[in-house]
Amino acid sequence: MDYNKIEDAVFKKAMEFFKDNAVEFFGIDTKIVAPAETEIKNVDIKTNYTDYLFYTEDNNYLHFEFQTTDKKEDIKRFLYYDASLFYKDRRKIRTVVIYSADIDDAEICIDAGSINYKIEAFYMKNLNGDEKLEMLKNKIRNNEKLTSDDILTLSFIPLMSSKLSKSERTLEGIELANSIEDSEVKLKCLTLLYALFDKFGDQISKKRFKEVFSVTEIGKMIRDEGKAEILIKLLNKKFKKLSQEYEERIKNLPSEKIELMANDIFDLEKVEDLEKYF
């Protein structure tokens, strides 16, 4: 089987949809032409990953980060990413950071003497998640066709402002996505939720999401086709980079252990948690 054709399972599917629709959703005046490699190797061969990275029509980069916390070190990390990207191939980088509803005033500039660095902040607190959820419920209830903007809106509901807790609105988003009759649209919503879940999911919503996601096309693919290869790709995204030793050990696991690890993927907090499956 050609595993490249699976297109990196969840994350490639999510990135493709994000690529086609994110600039309009966030009001960015540019055109994305292709996804770019999110892995960054700096001069001393440490590896880091951006959230989303794309090539734009002017042959530069558009870099997205999603943040549910506001740590003073974050903007330094983004500067490091962008400096590494520029060092690698001398493209200009435009960085947009999407902040969840818990954050309303993040640091967006660094004056480092000879370096002046600035990001663009998009605050999800300015979007009323309750109103948008109700609008989507009505459209889905009436079997109206969801637009690309609707699909992104549903996927981002957990990050918007709401009278509900983050856990409650995440569960609402999951249940609403799961109620969509169009299987292709449902899959788009769930893959986008999956791709962002490590950023905002808690244990309760992760448990429910596992139940829903396990019966989707991609959940079945993890169980039935190329289990080890797909699982390794997902774990590489979650933990930034697996060692070669871990990859080999996973490939040698029996099928039932791989399925168990895939089912538990949201519960894994650090790469050492994999040890219990060996």
C-alpha positions as CSV (number, residue, x, y, z in Angstrom):
1,M,0.0,0.0,0.0
2,D,1.3,3.5,-0.8
3,Y,1.0,5.3,2.5
4,N,1.9,8.7,0.9
5,K,-1.6,8.5,-0.7
6,I,-3.2,8.4,2.7
7,E,-1.9,12.1,2.9
8,D,-0.6,11.9,6.4
9,A,-4.2,11.0,7.5
10,V,-5.8,13.5,9.8
11,F,-3.3,16.4,9.7
12,K,-2.9,16.5,5.9
13,K,-6.7,16.5,5.4
14,A,-7.0,19.3,8.0
15,M,-4.2,21.3,6.5
16,E,-5.7,21.1,3.0
17,F,-9.1,22.4,4.1
18,F,-7.4,25.0,6.3
19,K,-5.2,26.1,3.3
20,D,-8.3,26.7,1.1
21,N,-10.4,28.6,3.6
22,A,-8.4,30.1,6.5
23,V,-7.3,33.4,4.9
24,E,-11.0,34.4,4.2
25,F,-12.1,33.3,7.7
26,F,-9.4,35.4,9.4
27,G,-9.6,38.3,7.0
28,I,-6.0,38.0,5.7
29,D,-5.3,39.7,2.4
30,T,-3.2,37.1,0.6
31,K,-3.6,33.9,-1.4
32,I,-2.1,30.6,-0.2
33,V,-0.8,28.4,-3.0
34,A,0.6,25.3,-1.1
35,P,1.3,23.9,2.3
36,A,4.9,24.3,3.5
37,E,7.0,21.9,5.7
38,T,6.3,22.7,9.3
39,E,9.5,21.0,10.6
40,I,12.2,23.5,11.4
41,K,15.8,22.4,11.8
42,N,18.1,25.1,13.1
43,V,21.9,25.2,12.8
44,D,22.5,22.9,15.8
45,I,20.0,20.3,14.4
46,K,17.3,20.7,17.1
47,T,13.9,20.2,15.5
48,N,10.8,22.3,16.2
49,Y,7.3,22.5,14.5
50,T,5.1,25.3,13.6
51,D,1.3,24.8,13.8
52,Y,0.5,25.6,10.2
53,L,2.8,27.0,7.5
54,F,2.0,27.8,3.9
55,Y,3.5,29.3,0.8
56,T,1.7,32.4,-0.5
57,E,1.3,33.7,-4.1
58,D,4.1,36.3,-3.6
59,N,6.6,33.4,-2.8
60,N,6.7,34.1,0.9
61,Y,5.4,32.3,4.0
62,L,2.1,32.6,6.0
63,H,2.6,31.1,9.4
64,F,-0.3,30.3,11.8
65,E,-0.1,29.5,15.5
66,F,-3.0,28.6,17.8
67,Q,-2.6,29.6,21.5
68,T,-4.8,28.9,24.5
69,T,-2.3,30.3,26.9
70,D,-0.5,33.6,27.0
71,K,3.1,32.9,28.1
72,K,5.7,35.6,27.8
73,E,8.0,33.1,26.2
74,D,5.6,32.4,23.3
75,I,6.5,35.4,21.2
76,K,10.2,34.5,21.6
77,R,9.4,31.1,20.3
78,F,7.6,32.5,17.3
79,L,10.6,34.8,16.6
80,Y,12.9,31.8,16.7
81,Y,10.7,29.9,14.3
82,D,10.5,32.8,11.8
83,A,14.2,33.6,12.1
84,S,15.0,29.9,11.4
85,L,12.7,29.9,8.4
86,F,14.3,33.1,7.0
87,Y,17.8,31.7,7.6
88,K,16.8,28.5,5.7
89,D,15.5,30.0,2.5
90,R,15.3,33.8,2.8
91,R,11.5,34.1,2.4
92,K,9.6,36.8,4.2
93,I,7.3,35.4,6.9
94,R,3.9,36.8,8.0
95,T,2.9,35.3,11.4
96,V,-0.7,35.3,12.6
97,V,-1.4,34.0,16.1
98,I,-5.0,32.9,16.9
99,Y,-5.7,33.4,20.6
100,S,-8.6,31.6,22.3
101,A,-11.3,33.4,24.2
102,D,-9.4,33.3,27.5
103,I,-6.8,35.8,26.1
104,D,-7.6,39.4,25.1
105,D,-4.3,41.2,25.2
106,A,-1.1,39.3,24.2
107,E,2.3,40.6,23.6
108,I,2.7,41.1,19.8
109,C,6.1,42.9,19.5
110,I,9.7,42.3,20.5
111,D,12.4,45.0,20.4
112,A,15.6,43.1,20.4
113,G,17.8,45.9,19.3
114,S,18.8,45.2,15.7
115,I,15.8,42.9,15.4
116,N,12.2,44.4,15.6
117,Y,9.7,41.5,15.4
118,K,5.9,41.8,15.3
119,I,3.1,39.2,14.9
120,E,-0.6,39.7,14.0
121,A,-3.0,38.7,16.8
122,F,-6.5,37.4,16.1
123,Y,-8.6,37.3,19.3
124,M,-11.3,34.6,19.2
125,K,-13.0,36.3,22.2
126,N,-14.4,38.8,19.7
127,L,-16.5,36.0,18.1
128,N,-19.7,35.0,19.9
129,G,-19.5,31.2,20.0
130,D,-23.0,30.9,21.5
131,E,-24.6,32.8,18.6
132,K,-22.6,31.0,16.0
133,L,-23.4,27.6,17.6
134,E,-27.1,28.4,17.5
135,M,-26.9,29.5,13.9
136,L,-25.1,26.3,12.9
137,K,-27.6,24.1,14.9
138,N,-30.4,25.7,12.9
139,K,-28.7,25.1,9.5
140,I,-27.9,21.5,10.4
141,R,-31.4,20.9,11.8
142,N,-32.9,22.2,8.6
143,N,-30.4,20.1,6.4
144,E,-29.0,23.3,4.9
145,K,-25.7,23.0,3.1
146,L,-22.7,24.1,5.2
147,T,-20.3,26.5,3.6
148,S,-16.5,26.3,4.1
149,D,-16.8,29.3,6.5
150,D,-19.5,27.3,8.5
151,I,-17.1,24.3,8.7
152,L,-14.3,26.4,10.1
153,T,-16.7,28.2,12.5
154,L,-17.9,24.9,13.9
155,S,-14.3,23.7,14.3
156,F,-13.3,26.9,16.1
157,I,-16.4,27.0,18.4
158,P,-14.3,25.7,21.4
159,L,-11.9,28.7,21.1
160,M,-14.7,31.4,20.9
161,S,-16.3,33.4,23.7
162,S,-19.2,31.7,25.4
163,K,-21.3,31.5,28.5
164,L,-20.4,27.8,28.6
165,S,-17.1,26.5,29.9
166,K,-14.4,25.5,27.4
167,S,-15.2,21.8,28.1
168,E,-18.9,22.3,27.6
169,R,-18.6,24.2,24.3
170,T,-16.0,21.7,23.0
171,L,-18.5,18.9,23.7
172,E,-21.3,20.9,22.0
173,G,-19.0,21.3,19.0
174,I,-18.3,17.6,18.9
175,E,-21.9,16.5,19.2
176,L,-23.0,19.0,16.6
177,A,-20.3,17.9,14.1
178,N,-21.3,14.3,14.8
179,S,-25.0,15.1,13.9
180,I,-24.1,16.3,10.4
181,E,-25.7,13.9,7.9
182,D,-23.3,14.7,5.0
183,S,-20.4,12.3,5.8
184,E,-17.8,14.3,3.8
185,V,-18.7,17.5,5.7
186,K,-18.8,15.7,9.0
187,L,-15.3,14.3,8.3
188,K,-14.0,17.8,7.5
189,C,-15.3,19.2,10.8
190,L,-14.0,16.3,12.9
191,T,-10.5,16.3,11.2
192,L,-10.2,20.0,11.9
193,L,-11.3,19.4,15.5
194,Y,-8.8,16.6,15.8
195,A,-5.9,18.7,14.5
196,L,-6.6,21.4,17.1
197,F,-7.6,19.1,19.9
198,D,-4.2,19.0,21.7
199,K,-4.5,22.8,22.1
200,F,-7.8,23.0,23.8
201,G,-9.2,19.5,24.7
202,D,-9.7,18.4,28.3
203,Q,-10.1,14.8,29.5
204,I,-13.9,14.8,29.4
205,S,-14.1,16.2,25.9
206,K,-11.2,14.0,24.7
207,K,-13.0,10.9,25.9
208,R,-16.1,11.8,24.0
209,F,-14.2,12.8,20.9
210,K,-12.4,9.4,20.9
211,E,-15.8,7.7,20.8
212,V,-17.1,9.8,17.9
213,F,-13.9,9.8,15.9
214,S,-13.2,6.1,16.2
215,V,-16.1,5.3,13.8
216,T,-15.1,7.9,11.2
217,E,-13.3,7.1,8.0
218,I,-9.9,8.1,9.5
219,G,-10.6,6.2,12.7
220,K,-11.3,3.1,10.7
221,M,-8.2,3.7,8.6
222,I,-6.0,3.7,11.7
223,R,-7.5,0.4,12.8
224,D,-7.6,-1.3,9.4
225,E,-4.9,0.1,7.1
226,G,-1.3,0.7,7.8
227,K,-1.9,1.0,11.5
228,A,1.7,1.4,12.6
229,E,2.6,3.9,9.9
230,I,-0.4,6.2,10.5
231,L,0.0,6.0,14.2
232,I,3.7,7.0,14.0
233,K,2.7,10.0,11.9
234,L,0.1,11.1,14.4
235,L,2.5,10.6,17.3
236,N,5.2,12.6,15.5
237,K,2.8,15.5,15.2
238,K,1.7,15.2,18.8
239,F,5.2,14.9,20.4
240,K,7.0,16.9,17.6
241,K,9.4,14.1,16.9
242,L,9.7,10.4,17.9
243,S,13.0,8.7,18.2
244,Q,14.0,6.1,15.6
245,E,13.9,3.6,18.5
246,Y,10.3,4.3,19.3
247,E,9.3,4.1,15.7
248,E,10.8,0.7,15.4
249,R,9.3,-0.5,18.6
250,I,5.8,0.6,17.4
251,K,6.2,-1.1,14.1
252,N,6.9,-4.4,16.0
253,L,3.9,-4.2,18.2
254,P,1.0,-6.6,17.7
255,S,-2.1,-5.1,16.0
256,E,-4.2,-5.0,19.2
257,K,-1.5,-2.9,21.0
258,I,-1.4,-0.5,18.1
259,E,-5.2,-0.1,18.2
260,L,-5.0,0.5,22.0
261,M,-2.3,3.2,21.6
262,A,-4.4,4.8,18.8
263,N,-7.5,4.9,21.0
264,D,-5.5,6.4,23.9
265,I,-3.6,9.0,21.8
266,F,-5.4,12.0,23.4
267,D,-4.5,10.7,26.9
268,L,-0.8,10.6,26.2
269,E,0.9,13.6,27.8
270,K,4.6,12.8,27.2
271,V,6.5,10.5,24.9
272,E,7.5,8.3,27.8
273,D,3.9,7.4,28.3
274,L,4.3,5.1,25.3
275,E,6.4,2.7,27.4
276,K,3.4,1.0,28.9
277,Y,2.4,-0.4,25.6
278,F,5.7,-2.2,25.0
